[in-house]
């Protein structure tokens, strides 16, 4: 009797996180990031992705200060 084939592993994400980026932080920034993540219950990668998205959104909106 043939067994059905099992794909195995996790299902593919709709928007996979395929690219990685390494950043070096000074002690103060690293501590602030850790504190933010603890307060908000998020991982560092999630916080950094959110910050990048906010910068990109502000850059795309000419009404935002600093543009």
N, C-alpha and C positions, 0 to 999 in steps of 0.2 A: 504494500500500500504506500503510495506517495504522500509525503507530508507537504502541506502547503508551504510555500516559501515565505519566510518572515524577513521583512526589510531590516528590522533591528534598529536600535539607536533612537534618538529623539526625532520627532517629526521636524521637517524643515520649517523655519520661521518665515513669516510673510516678508519681513525686511531683515534679512540676516546681518549680523554684525561681523563683517568679513575683514575689516581693516582695523589695525591696532596702531596706537600712537604712544610713545613714551615721552613723558615730560619730567623735567627735574624741577623741584620746588624748593624754595628756601624754607627754613624751619618754621617761620611765622605763618606762611601761606599753607604749609602742610598741616600745621596745628589747627588753623582756621577751617580747612577743608574737613579734617577729621571731626571737629566739633559740629560743623554743619551736618555732616552725614549722620552723626549720632543723634542730633536733635530731630532730624527729619526722617530717620530710619531708612536711609538710602545708601547704596554702595557708592564708593568714590567715582567709579566709571559712570554711574547714572547721573551724579551731580555734575560731572564734567561735561557729559553730553548735553545736559539741560543748559548749562552755561554757554556752550558753543551755539546751541540753537537760539538762545536769547540774543547773543551778539549778532548772529546772522539776521535775525528778524529785525533788530534795531537798525542794522546796516541797510536793510532793504526798505525801511520806512523813513523817508526823508523828514518826517515831522518829529522824529525822535531827536533829543539833544545829543550833541556830540557827533552828528553825521556830517 
